[in-house]
Amino acid sequence: MSKRVLIPIADGSEDLEAVTLIDVLRRAEFEVLVASAEERRMLTCARGTRITADAMLLDVLAQDFDLIVLPGGMPGAKTLGELEPLAERVRQQARAGLDYAAICAAPAVALHPYGVLKGRQVTCYPGMSDNLTGTHFLDQPVVVDGNCITSQGPATALEFALTLVERLAGRGKRREVADAMLVPATN
């Protein structure tokens, strides 16, 4: 059975992060649902890239997902951070021991306010690390702590997405996807 992934996005989500996550996770043959946190499906990312969401976020939050992953970018990550139904859904995901992830600003302005980072090793966009009180900040491209996966920003988006592929489908699938994209082997 295919793994199910929810990627909530909003106006101002980081273009490179959102598109990289969608693309790489779909290359892994996961069922990726891009869901709009706005009142419409057509969204404009932080650098002007337009994305049409598959669904409205509030309509899909009751569904089961193997992974919920939040792209960064401002003000998109802030919008996601202020959406209480999404916050509650991510808290449920965390309590159930299922994977949840965020990149760039989203760990600091969404996952942290949701209350799902306390005591965890995390990373985020370096300029926002002061917002991660009660966590163990690591200045690393990608940090995995149990079922919580975080990453720093646009330059780390590909490594982040491949790490998520490995989490859900194993090292072999990660290598298969990376090879098809001509990503050099790191070990």
Contacts in CASP RR format, 6 or more apart in sequence:
PFRMAT RR
TARGET T0000
AUTHOR 0000-0000-0000
METHOD contacts of the structure
MODEL  1
MSKRVLIPIADGSEDLEAVTLIDVLRRAEFEVLVASAEERRMLTCARGTR
ITADAMLLDVLAQDFDLIVLPGGMPGAKTLGELEPLAERVRQQARAGLDY
AAICAAPAVALHPYGVLKGRQVTCYPGMSDNLTGTHFLDQPVVVDGNCIT
SQGPATALEFALTLVERLAGRGKRREVADAMLVPATN
2 29 0 8 1.000
2 30 0 8 1.000
2 31 0 8 1.000
3 28 0 8 1.000
3 30 0 8 1.000
3 31 0 8 1.000
3 66 0 8 1.000
3 67 0 8 1.000
3 168 0 8 1.000
3 169 0 8 1.000
4 30 0 8 1.000
4 31 0 8 1.000
4 33 0 8 1.000
4 63 0 8 1.000
4 64 0 8 1.000
4 65 0 8 1.000
4 66 0 8 1.000
4 67 0 8 1.000
5 25 0 8 1.000
5 30 0 8 1.000
5 31 0 8 1.000
5 32 0 8 1.000
5 33 0 8 1.000
5 65 0 8 1.000
5 66 0 8 1.000
5 67 0 8 1.000
5 68 0 8 1.000
5 69 0 8 1.000
5 164 0 8 1.000
5 168 0 8 1.000
6 33 0 8 1.000
6 35 0 8 1.000
6 60 0 8 1.000
6 63 0 8 1.000
6 65 0 8 1.000
6 67 0 8 1.000
6 68 0 8 1.000
6 69 0 8 1.000
7 18 0 8 1.000
7 21 0 8 1.000
7 22 0 8 1.000
7 25 0 8 1.000
7 32 0 8 1.000
7 33 0 8 1.000
7 34 0 8 1.000
7 35 0 8 1.000
7 68 0 8 1.000
7 69 0 8 1.000
7 70 0 8 1.000
7 71 0 8 1.000
8 35 0 8 1.000
8 36 0 8 1.000
8 37 0 8 1.000
8 57 0 8 1.000
8 68 0 8 1.000
8 70 0 8 1.000
8 80 0 8 1.000
8 83 0 8 1.000
8 86 0 8 1.000
9 18 0 8 1.000
9 34 0 8 1.000
9 35 0 8 1.000
9 36 0 8 1.000
9 37 0 8 1.000
9 43 0 8 1.000
9 45 0 8 1.000
9 51 0 8 1.000
9 53 0 8 1.000
9 71 0 8 1.000
9 76 0 8 1.000
10 36 0 8 1.000
10 37 0 8 1.000
10 38 0 8 1.000
10 43 0 8 1.000
10 75 0 8 1.000
10 76 0 8 1.000
10 77 0 8 1.000
10 79 0 8 1.000
10 80 0 8 1.000
11 38 0 8 1.000
11 43 0 8 1.000
11 44 0 8 1.000
11 45 0 8 1.000
11 75 0 8 1.000
11 76 0 8 1.000
11 79 0 8 1.000
12 43 0 8 1.000
12 44 0 8 1.000
12 45 0 8 1.000
12 46 0 8 1.000
12 73 0 8 1.000
12 74 0 8 1.000
12 75 0 8 1.000
12 76 0 8 1.000
12 79 0 8 1.000
13 43 0 8 1.000
13 45 0 8 1.000
13 46 0 8 1.000
13 51 0 8 1.000
13 71 0 8 1.000
13 72 0 8 1.000
13 73 0 8 1.000
13 76 0 8 1.000
13 77 0 8 1.000
14 45 0 8 1.000
14 46 0 8 1.000
14 47 0 8 1.000
14 71 0 8 1.000
14 72 0 8 1.000
14 73 0 8 1.000
14 77 0 8 1.000
14 103 0 8 1.000
14 104 0 8 1.000
14 105 0 8 1.000
14 153 0 8 1.000
14 154 0 8 1.000
15 45 0 8 1.000
15 46 0 8 1.000
15 47 0 8 1.000
15 48 0 8 1.000
15 49 0 8 1.000
16 47 0 8 1.000
16 154 0 8 1.000
16 157 0 8 1.000
17 71 0 8 1.000
17 72 0 8 1.000
17 73 0 8 1.000
17 103 0 8 1.000
17 104 0 8 1.000
17 153 0 8 1.000
17 154 0 8 1.000
17 157 0 8 1.000
17 160 0 8 1.000
18 34 0 8 1.000
18 45 0 8 1.000
18 49 0 8 1.000
18 51 0 8 1.000
18 71 0 8 1.000
18 72 0 8 1.000
19 49 0 8 1.000
19 51 0 8 1.000
20 157 0 8 1.000
20 158 0 8 1.000
20 160 0 8 1.000
20 161 0 8 1.000
21 69 0 8 1.000
21 71 0 8 1.000
21 103 0 8 1.000
21 157 0 8 1.000
21 160 0 8 1.000
21 161 0 8 1.000
21 164 0 8 1.000
22 32 0 8 1.000
22 34 0 8 1.000
22 51 0 8 1.000
23 161 0 8 1.000
24 158 0 8 1.000
24 161 0 8 1.000
24 162 0 8 1.000
24 164 0 8 1.000
24 165 0 8 1.000
24 177 0 8 1.000
24 181 0 8 1.000
25 32 0 8 1.000
25 69 0 8 1.000
25 161 0 8 1.000
25 164 0 8 1.000
25 165 0 8 1.000
26 32 0 8 1.000
27 177 0 8 1.000
27 180 0 8 1.000
27 181 0 8 1.000
28 165 0 8 1.000
28 168 0 8 1.000
28 169 0 8 1.000
28 173 0 8 1.000
28 177 0 8 1.000
30 66 0 8 1.000
30 165 0 8 1.000
30 168 0 8 1.000
30 169 0 8 1.000
33 54 0 8 1.000
33 55 0 8 1.000
33 60 0 8 1.000
33 63 0 8 1.000
33 65 0 8 1.000
34 51 0 8 1.000
34 53 0 8 1.000
34 54 0 8 1.000
34 55 0 8 1.000
35 53 0 8 1.000
35 54 0 8 1.000
35 55 0 8 1.000
35 56 0 8 1.000
35 57 0 8 1.000
35 59 0 8 1.000
35 60 0 8 1.000
36 43 0 8 1.000
36 53 0 8 1.000
36 55 0 8 1.000
36 56 0 8 1.000
36 57 0 8 1.000
37 57 0 8 1.000
37 76 0 8 1.000
37 79 0 8 1.000
37 80 0 8 1.000
37 83 0 8 1.000
37 86 0 8 1.000
38 79 0 8 1.000
41 52 0 8 1.000
41 53 0 8 1.000
41 54 0 8 1.000
41 55 0 8 1.000
41 56 0 8 1.000
42 50 0 8 1.000
42 51 0 8 1.000
42 52 0 8 1.000
42 53 0 8 1.000
43 50 0 8 1.000
43 51 0 8 1.000
43 52 0 8 1.000
43 53 0 8 1.000
44 50 0 8 1.000
45 51 0 8 1.000
46 73 0 8 1.000
46 74 0 8 1.000
46 76 0 8 1.000
57 83 0 8 1.000
57 85 0 8 1.000
57 86 0 8 1.000
58 85 0 8 1.000
61 85 0 8 1.000
61 86 0 8 1.000
61 89 0 8 1.000
65 93 0 8 1.000
65 98 0 8 1.000
66 98 0 8 1.000
66 99 0 8 1.000
66 168 0 8 1.000
67 98 0 8 1.000
67 99 0 8 1.000
67 100 0 8 1.000
67 101 0 8 1.000
67 164 0 8 1.000
67 167 0 8 1.000
67 168 0 8 1.000
68 89 0 8 1.000
68 90 0 8 1.000
68 93 0 8 1.000
68 98 0 8 1.000
68 99 0 8 1.000
68 100 0 8 1.000
68 101 0 8 1.000
69 100 0 8 1.000
69 101 0 8 1.000
69 102 0 8 1.000
69 103 0 8 1.000
69 149 0 8 1.000
69 164 0 8 1.000
70 77 0 8 1.000
70 80 0 8 1.000
70 101 0 8 1.000
70 102 0 8 1.000
70 103 0 8 1.000
70 106 0 8 1.000
70 110 0 8 1.000
70 111 0 8 1.000
71 77 0 8 1.000
71 102 0 8 1.000
71 103 0 8 1.000
71 104 0 8 1.000
71 106 0 8 1.000
72 102 0 8 1.000
72 103 0 8 1.000
72 104 0 8 1.000
72 105 0 8 1.000
72 106 0 8 1.000
72 125 0 8 1.000
72 153 0 8 1.000
73 104 0 8 1.000
73 105 0 8 1.000
73 106 0 8 1.000
74 105 0 8 1.000
74 109 0 8 1.000
77 102 0 8 1.000
77 104 0 8 1.000
77 105 0 8 1.000
77 106 0 8 1.000
77 109 0 8 1.000
77 110 0 8 1.000
78 105 0 8 1.000
78 109 0 8 1.000
78 110 0 8 1.000
80 86 0 8 1.000
80 106 0 8 1.000
80 109 0 8 1.000
80 110 0 8 1.000
81 87 0 8 1.000
81 106 0 8 1.000
81 109 0 8 1.000
81 110 0 8 1.000
81 113 0 8 1.000
81 114 0 8 1.000
86 110 0 8 1.000
87 110 0 8 1.000
87 113 0 8 1.000
87 114 0 8 1.000
90 100 0 8 1.000
90 110 0 8 1.000
90 111 0 8 1.000
90 114 0 8 1.000
90 116 0 8 1.000
91 114 0 8 1.000
91 115 0 8 1.000
91 116 0 8 1.000
93 99 0 8 1.000
93 100 0 8 1.000
93 147 0 8 1.000
94 100 0 8 1.000
94 116 0 8 1.000
94 147 0 8 1.000
94 148 0 8 1.000
97 147 0 8 1.000
98 147 0 8 1.000
99 147 0 8 1.000
99 148 0 8 1.000
99 149 0 8 1.000
99 164 0 8 1.000
99 167 0 8 1.000
99 168 0 8 1.000
100 111 0 8 1.000
100 116 0 8 1.000
100 147 0 8 1.000
100 148 0 8 1.000
100 149 0 8 1.000
101 148 0 8 1.000
101 149 0 8 1.000
101 150 0 8 1.000
101 151 0 8 1.000
101 160 0 8 1.000
101 164 0 8 1.000
102 110 0 8 1.000
102 111 0 8 1.000
102 124 0 8 1.000
102 150 0 8 1.000
102 151 0 8 1.000
103 124 0 8 1.000
103 150 0 8 1.000
103 151 0 8 1.000
103 152 0 8 1.000
103 153 0 8 1.000
103 156 0 8 1.000
103 157 0 8 1.000
103 160 0 8 1.000
104 124 0 8 1.000
104 125 0 8 1.000
104 151 0 8 1.000
104 152 0 8 1.000
104 153 0 8 1.000
104 154 0 8 1.000
105 124 0 8 1.000
105 125 0 8 1.000
105 128 0 8 1.000
106 124 0 8 1.000
107 117 0 8 1.000
107 122 0 8 1.000
107 123 0 8 1.000
107 124 0 8 1.000
107 128 0 8 1.000
107 132 0 8 1.000
107 150 0 8 1.000
108 124 0 8 1.000
108 125 0 8 1.000
108 128 0 8 1.000
108 129 0 8 1.000
108 131 0 8 1.000
108 132 0 8 1.000
109 128 0 8 1.000
109 131 0 8 1.000
111 117 0 8 1.000
111 122 0 8 1.000
111 148 0 8 1.000
111 150 0 8 1.000
112 131 0 8 1.000
112 132 0 8 1.000
112 133 0 8 1.000
112 135 0 8 1.000
116 148 0 8 1.000
117 132 0 8 1.000
117 134 0 8 1.000
117 135 0 8 1.000
117 148 0 8 1.000
118 134 0 8 1.000
118 135 0 8 1.000
119 134 0 8 1.000
119 135 0 8 1.000
119 136 0 8 1.000
120 135 0 8 1.000
120 136 0 8 1.000
120 145 0 8 1.000
120 148 0 8 1.000
121 135 0 8 1.000
121 136 0 8 1.000
121 138 0 8 1.000
121 143 0 8 1.000
121 145 0 8 1.000
122 132 0 8 1.000
122 135 0 8 1.000
122 136 0 8 1.000
122 137 0 8 1.000
122 138 0 8 1.000
122 143 0 8 1.000
122 145 0 8 1.000
122 148 0 8 1.000
122 150 0 8 1.000
123 129 0 8 1.000
123 137 0 8 1.000
123 138 0 8 1.000
123 139 0 8 1.000
123 140 0 8 1.000
123 141 0 8 1.000
123 142 0 8 1.000
123 143 0 8 1.000
123 150 0 8 1.000
123 151 0 8 1.000
123 152 0 8 1.000
124 131 0 8 1.000
124 132 0 8 1.000
124 137 0 8 1.000
124 150 0 8 1.000
124 152 0 8 1.000
125 152 0 8 1.000
125 153 0 8 1.000
126 139 0 8 1.000
126 152 0 8 1.000
129 137 0 8 1.000
129 139 0 8 1.000
140 152 0 8 1.000
141 151 0 8 1.000
141 152 0 8 1.000
141 155 0 8 1.000
141 156 0 8 1.000
141 159 0 8 1.000
141 160 0 8 1.000
142 149 0 8 1.000
142 150 0 8 1.000
142 151 0 8 1.000
142 152 0 8 1.000
142 156 0 8 1.000
142 159 0 8 1.000
142 160 0 8 1.000
142 163 0 8 1.000
143 149 0 8 1.000
143 150 0 8 1.000
143 151 0 8 1.000
144 163 0 8 1.000
144 167 0 8 1.000
149 160 0 8 1.000
149 163 0 8 1.000
149 164 0 8 1.000
149 167 0 8 1.000
151 157 0 8 1.000
151 159 0 8 1.000
151 160 0 8 1.000
151 163 0 8 1.000
153 160 0 8 1.000
158 183 0 8 1.000
162 174 0 8 1.000
162 177 0 8 1.000
162 178 0 8 1.000
162 183 0 8 1.000
163 174 0 8 1.000
165 173 0 8 1.000
165 174 0 8 1.000
165 177 0 8 1.000
166 172 0 8 1.000
166 173 0 8 1.000
166 174 0 8 1.000
175 185 0 8 1.000
178 185 0 8 1.000
END
